[in-house]
Amino acid sequence: MKQAVLALAMFFSCLSTARAGVDERYFALVVGYNGPRGAADADAIAPLRYADDDALSFYELEQEAGAEAVLLTVPDADSRRRFPWAAAVARPPTLSEVEQAVSDLNTRMDASARAGHSPVFLLFFSGHGSRSQDRGAALVLLDGELSGRTLRERVLDNVHAQTIHLVIDACHADAVARPRDIDAKAVTVTQAEIMAQLSAEMANSHPHMGLVLASDGGNPSHEWDLYQSGVFTHEVISGLRGAADINHDGRIEYSELAAFLTAANREVLDTRARVHSIVQPPAAQPRAPLIELGADAATGWLTDVPSSAGRFFVEDERGNRILDGHAEIGFSMSLAIPPGQLLFVHDGEGEAELIVSRGERRRFDTLAFHKSSLQARGAIETSLERGLFLTPYGPGYYDGYVDSHDAVRAVSLASAEVSREATSPVLVPAKRKPLIWTLGGASGALLGSSLVFAGLALRARADFEATSTQVAAWQANDRFQLDSTLALTFLGSAIVCAAASYVLDVRP
């Protein structure tokens, strides 16, 4: 029986390894647009401020992760200051540019496929959504609207990729109250209907496509001056930079991001400020990663951020908020950060300066913290300020999340147990994984046997103390000696197997 179970474990491990070994190449179309559809909507729908910044931040992440990306946005003056490279690469977010970008990326994906790679396509959109009786639900572009039908016919049906990811942070604003202090800006939305419609339609017509969509249930969407971005987009980017990576394999899967987003918003008590999301993996590929932060990623690394750091965040010298996180007790995070530039790490009590080169890993405990130079910038005592990222994220929270969501496929947490102590992402060679699982299973079986014989030894000891005859006492003592020896032998063997499995798993 044990051999059968072990064989099954090795079989599924090999399947997982084979999937992880697929040479996938990522291609991204990143779109952000602040404005309403046109002059007729300008009075009814106030422009956003940070949809362009959302797109710029997401494009920057995709570039660092090694994706070939096209950026469609109109960066405003403040965005050009915060992202000096934006003007050189951004194209207008129009329908014709969307179609041209898909055509350009298809050419690159075809070349990648001919070279033996598996293309993966990601579409990111941040901006207004709209809905009307005659036009239905749509995403707003500079020169028109991208309806669900247009999205399918002009984009999704034409993409030359085996896997598609849609990440959409859209809203339909009837009114925006923007006081001058720093606070969360609630945007009245109807994108719950937009997203529900997209979710239902796309799952049926495109089983190889996954969805990450902002706000369901009719709750508001937000922009926040403190983040200078949409709250949902910032949370997604934080997760994709590694804060959601529960098993530290560099592959952020849908279940990991879904659990991370839920944890990030759990303690936001004001329901008007809480961000909700729809996270739906591809029906045909439930374990498909949204991003892979492998050895070829053009990032630096901040590793081993412990739970003692509390709520922490990283920003650059231009004030761009790179990511936020909060590790669960006993768990620590490793994060992909922009290389070659001055960054500031804030842990709630102080800040530390940090510069890492591409591929360099810097441990959190090597940073030199000093009193933070940040000053309060307005009304920070809001529900978001008090509650966002308050709930720690780690294996415990992830287990609870996937247990309560039957549709979510969970990643393997075998390596997460190891990474509680050493969390720098380690790429384990595929040929080692069956041996690691074998040793782990053997360790568990040996430990179980040790416990059985320990119980028998305790019973023999009790018989020895209870007997009043010499012969029975000798027999009980013999049993105690034998069972104790076997218990210790099995325990030692379990420790040896566990240690060997650990060394093979963490050694590069």
KAPEHU-V390600 format. One record per residue. RES is the residue in one letter. SS is DSSP state (H for helix, E for strand, - for the rest). PHI is phi as a letter, one per 20 degrees, with the letter a starting at -180 (* if undefined). PSI is psi in degrees with one decimal (none if undefined). Layout:
RES;SS;PHI;PSI
RES;SS;PHI;PSI
This chain:
M;-;*;-46.8
K;H;f;-37.7
Q;H;f;-37.6
A;H;f;-44.0
V;H;f;-42.7
L;H;f;-39.1
A;H;f;-41.6
L;H;f;-42.1
A;H;f;-42.2
M;H;f;-37.5
F;H;f;-49.4
F;H;f;-31.9
S;H;f;-40.8
C;H;f;-39.0
L;H;f;-44.8
S;H;f;-41.1
T;H;f;-40.8
A;H;f;-40.6
R;H;f;-42.8
A;H;f;-23.1
G;-;e;-5.8
V;-;f;130.7
D;-;e;88.7
E;E;e;142.5
R;E;c;134.8
Y;E;d;141.0
F;E;c;132.7
A;E;c;137.9
L;E;d;114.4
V;E;d;120.0
V;E;c;133.2
G;E;b;132.8
Y;E;b;123.3
N;-;f;-32.5
G;-;e;166.2
P;-;f;178.8
R;-;f;-34.6
G;-;a;-173.7
A;H;g;-32.7
A;H;f;-26.7
D;H;e;-8.0
A;H;f;-35.0
D;-;f;-32.3
A;-;e;-30.6
I;-;c;110.1
A;-;f;143.9
P;-;f;152.0
L;-;e;169.6
R;-;d;-26.8
Y;-;c;11.2
A;H;f;-37.1
D;H;f;-38.2
D;H;f;-37.4
D;H;g;-48.4
A;H;f;-40.9
L;H;f;-41.8
S;H;f;-40.3
F;H;f;-39.6
Y;H;f;-42.6
E;H;f;-42.3
L;H;f;-46.1
E;H;f;-39.4
Q;H;f;-45.1
E;H;f;-35.0
A;-;f;-5.8
G;-;n;8.1
A;-;f;151.5
E;E;e;119.0
A;E;c;150.4
V;E;d;134.3
L;E;d;123.5
L;E;d;106.4
T;E;a;165.9
V;-;d;92.5
P;-;f;131.4
D;-;f;179.5
A;H;f;-42.3
D;H;f;-39.0
S;H;f;-36.8
R;H;f;-30.2
R;H;f;-41.3
R;H;f;-26.5
F;-;c;80.7
P;-;g;-23.9
W;-;e;-7.3
A;H;f;-46.4
A;H;f;-28.5
A;H;f;-22.8
V;H;d;-18.6
A;-;f;139.6
R;E;d;158.8
P;-;f;141.9
P;-;e;70.6
T;-;d;164.7
L;H;f;-42.1
S;H;f;-37.6
E;H;f;-34.7
V;H;f;-47.5
E;H;f;-40.5
Q;H;f;-39.4
A;H;f;-42.0
V;H;f;-41.3
S;H;f;-45.4
D;H;f;-43.7
L;H;f;-33.7
N;H;f;-41.1
T;H;g;-43.4
R;H;f;-39.1
M;H;f;-37.5
D;H;f;-42.8
A;H;f;-39.3
S;H;f;-41.6
A;H;f;-40.3
R;H;f;-28.2
A;-;e;2.1
G;-;n;8.3
H;-;e;166.0
S;E;d;108.2
P;E;f;140.4
V;E;c;130.4
F;E;d;135.4
L;E;c;130.6
L;E;d;121.7
F;E;d;134.2
F;E;c;133.5
S;E;c;129.1
G;E;r;-159.3
H;E;e;148.1
G;E;d;161.4
S;E;b;159.0
R;E;b;135.5
S;E;b;165.6
Q;-;f;-38.1
D;-;e;-33.8
R;-;e;-20.1
G;E;m;-160.1
A;E;e;142.3
A;E;b;161.7
L;E;d;137.6
V;E;e;129.3
L;E;d;177.8
L;-;f;-37.9
D;-;d;12.8
G;E;r;-156.2
E;E;c;146.2
L;E;d;92.1
S;E;f;170.1
G;H;g;-40.6
R;H;f;-44.4
T;H;f;-39.1
L;H;g;-42.7
R;H;f;-48.7
E;H;f;-38.6
R;H;e;-15.3
V;H;c;-70.8
L;H;f;-42.2
D;H;f;-15.4
N;H;d;-5.1
V;-;f;129.9
H;-;e;65.0
A;-;b;148.2
Q;-;f;-22.5
T;E;c;137.9
I;E;c;136.0
H;E;d;131.4
L;E;d;122.9
V;E;c;111.6
I;E;c;124.7
D;E;d;88.3
A;E;c;154.9
C;E;b;157.8
H;-;d;108.8
A;-;e;120.6
D;-;e;-31.1
A;-;a;146.5
V;E;c;120.4
A;-;e;116.4
R;-;c;83.3
P;-;f;166.1
R;-;f;-14.7
D;-;e;172.1
I;-;e;116.9
D;-;b;170.0
A;E;f;132.9
K;E;d;107.0
A;E;f;133.2
V;E;d;116.0
T;-;f;129.6
V;-;c;155.6
T;-;c;14.8
Q;H;f;-7.1
A;H;g;-43.5
E;H;f;-38.9
I;H;g;-48.4
M;H;f;-38.1
A;H;f;-40.5
Q;H;f;-47.1
L;H;f;-44.7
S;H;g;-47.8
A;H;f;-44.4
E;H;f;-43.9
M;H;f;-34.0
A;H;f;-36.1
N;H;f;-43.2
S;H;e;-21.5
H;-;c;79.1
P;-;f;-12.3
H;-;e;12.4
M;E;d;136.7
G;E;d;158.8
L;E;c;135.9
V;E;c;105.3
L;E;c;140.5
A;E;e;135.6
S;-;m;112.0
D;-;d;174.2
G;-;m;12.5
G;-;m;11.7
N;-;e;158.1
P;-;f;155.6
S;E;d;161.8
H;E;c;148.5
E;E;d;149.6
W;E;c;122.5
D;-;f;-31.6
L;-;f;-37.4
Y;-;e;-22.5
Q;-;l;45.3
S;E;a;174.0
G;E;f;140.4
V;H;f;-45.0
F;H;f;-46.6
T;H;f;-41.7
H;H;f;-40.5
E;H;f;-43.2
V;H;f;-46.3
I;H;f;-40.6
S;H;g;-45.9
G;H;f;-43.4
L;H;f;-19.7
R;H;e;2.8
G;H;p;-14.3
A;H;f;-23.5
A;-;e;-6.1
D;-;f;92.4
I;-;f;-29.2
N;-;d;10.1
H;-;l;42.0
D;-;d;2.8
G;-;n;-1.1
R;E;d;112.4
I;E;e;108.4
E;E;e;168.5
Y;H;f;-41.8
S;H;f;-35.6
E;H;f;-46.0
L;H;f;-39.5
A;H;f;-45.3
A;H;f;-39.6
F;H;f;-44.2
L;H;f;-39.4
T;H;f;-43.9
A;H;f;-41.6
A;H;f;-32.9
N;H;d;-0.8
R;-;g;-41.5
E;-;e;11.6
V;-;f;101.5
L;-;f;-32.9
D;-;f;112.7
T;-;f;-22.0
R;-;f;-23.2
A;-;e;-18.4
R;-;f;132.2
V;-;e;128.6
H;-;d;162.6
S;E;b;157.7
I;E;d;119.5
V;E;c;111.3
Q;E;c;109.9
P;-;f;162.5
P;E;g;133.3
A;-;g;-34.3
A;-;e;-14.7
Q;E;b;71.6
P;-;f;-17.6
R;-;d;13.5
A;-;f;130.9
P;E;e;145.2
L;E;f;-26.1
I;E;b;151.2
E;E;c;116.4
L;-;d;70.5
G;-;e;-167.3
A;-;f;-23.1
D;-;e;-3.1
A;-;f;138.8
A;-;e;57.5
T;-;c;163.2
G;E;e;178.6
W;E;c;133.9
L;E;d;112.9
T;E;d;162.9
D;E;l;45.3
V;E;f;113.4
P;-;e;171.8
S;H;f;-26.8
S;H;f;-16.7
A;H;f;-16.8
G;-;m;-150.1
R;-;f;121.2
F;E;c;161.9
F;E;b;162.3
V;E;c;133.6
E;E;c;162.4
D;E;d;-179.3
E;-;f;-12.4
R;-;e;2.4
G;-;n;7.2
N;-;f;123.8
R;E;f;110.9
I;E;f;-46.8
L;E;a;161.3
D;E;c;156.7
G;E;a;169.2
H;-;b;106.8
A;E;e;142.7
E;-;f;153.0
I;-;g;131.8
G;-;n;0.2
F;-;c;151.5
S;-;c;160.7
M;E;d;148.6
S;E;c;131.4
L;E;c;135.9
A;E;e;120.9
I;E;c;156.3
P;-;f;132.6
P;-;e;158.0
G;-;m;20.2
Q;-;b;157.0
L;-;f;124.7
L;E;c;159.0
F;E;c;126.6
V;E;d;124.9
H;E;d;129.3
D;-;d;17.5
G;-;n;-28.9
E;-;d;-25.3
G;E;a;-174.4
E;E;c;155.0
A;E;c;142.0
E;E;e;147.3
L;E;b;131.4
I;-;c;125.2
V;-;c;146.3
S;-;e;170.7
R;-;g;127.8
G;-;n;-11.1
E;-;f;141.0
R;E;d;124.8
R;E;c;122.9
R;E;f;143.9
F;H;f;-37.3
D;H;f;-2.2
T;H;e;-4.3
L;-;f;146.2
A;-;d;105.4
F;-;e;145.8
H;E;b;172.6
K;E;g;134.1
S;-;f;140.3
S;-;e;-1.2
L;-;f;138.4
Q;-;d;150.7
A;-;g;134.1
R;-;c;67.8
G;-;o;-155.6
A;-;e;85.3
I;-;e;-11.9
E;-;e;60.5
T;-;d;172.7
S;H;f;-38.2
L;H;f;-45.0
E;H;f;-38.1
R;H;e;-30.5
G;H;d;-24.7
L;-;f;132.3
F;-;m;20.2
L;-;f;-36.7
T;-;f;123.9
P;-;f;148.5
Y;E;d;136.0
G;-;a;-169.2
P;H;g;-37.6
G;H;f;-47.9
Y;H;f;-40.8
Y;H;f;-45.0
D;H;g;-46.1
G;H;f;-37.7
Y;H;f;-51.3
V;H;f;-28.8
D;H;f;-29.0
S;-;e;0.8
H;-;c;95.4
D;-;f;-27.8
A;-;e;-11.1
V;-;e;130.0
R;-;e;124.8
A;-;e;144.5
V;-;f;163.2
S;-;f;131.9
L;-;d;12.2
A;H;g;-45.0
S;H;f;-18.5
A;H;f;-31.8
E;H;f;-39.1
V;H;f;-39.9
S;H;f;-5.6
R;-;f;-29.7
E;-;e;-37.1
A;-;c;106.8
T;-;d;7.5
S;-;f;129.7
P;-;g;126.5
V;-;c;124.8
L;-;e;107.5
V;-;e;128.7
P;-;g;140.0
A;H;f;-35.2
K;H;f;-17.8
R;H;e;-24.4
K;H;f;-43.6
P;H;g;-39.2
L;H;f;-39.3
I;H;f;-45.0
W;H;f;-39.5
T;H;f;-48.0
L;H;f;-39.0
G;H;f;-43.5
G;H;f;-40.3
A;H;f;-38.9
S;H;f;-43.0
G;H;f;-42.1
A;H;f;-42.3
L;H;f;-39.7
L;H;f;-40.7
G;H;f;-42.7
S;H;f;-39.8
S;H;g;-41.4
L;H;f;-37.0
V;H;f;-49.0
F;H;f;-29.0
A;H;f;-39.3
G;H;f;-40.4
L;H;f;-37.6
A;H;f;-40.4
L;H;f;-37.1
R;H;f;-41.6
A;H;f;-38.8
R;H;f;-40.8
A;H;f;-39.2
D;H;f;-40.0
F;H;f;-44.6
E;H;f;-23.9
A;H;e;-21.0
T;-;f;152.4
S;-;d;1.3
T;-;d;148.3
Q;H;f;-40.6
V;H;f;-45.4
A;H;f;-35.9
A;H;f;-41.6
W;H;f;-44.4
Q;H;f;-43.0
A;H;f;-39.0
N;H;f;-40.4
D;H;f;-42.7
R;H;f;-42.1
F;H;f;-44.9
Q;H;f;-44.2
L;H;f;-48.8
D;H;f;-37.1
S;H;f;-42.5
T;H;f;-44.7
L;H;f;-40.4
A;H;f;-44.9
L;H;f;-36.9
T;H;f;-48.0
F;H;f;-38.1
L;H;f;-44.2
G;H;f;-41.9
S;H;f;-38.8
A;H;f;-41.3
I;H;f;-41.5
V;H;f;-45.7
C;H;f;-42.3
A;H;f;-41.2
A;H;f;-41.7
A;H;f;-42.6
S;H;f;-42.5
Y;H;f;-47.3
V;H;f;-43.8
L;H;f;-33.0
D;H;f;-37.9
V;H;e;-15.9
R;-;f;129.7
P;-;f;none
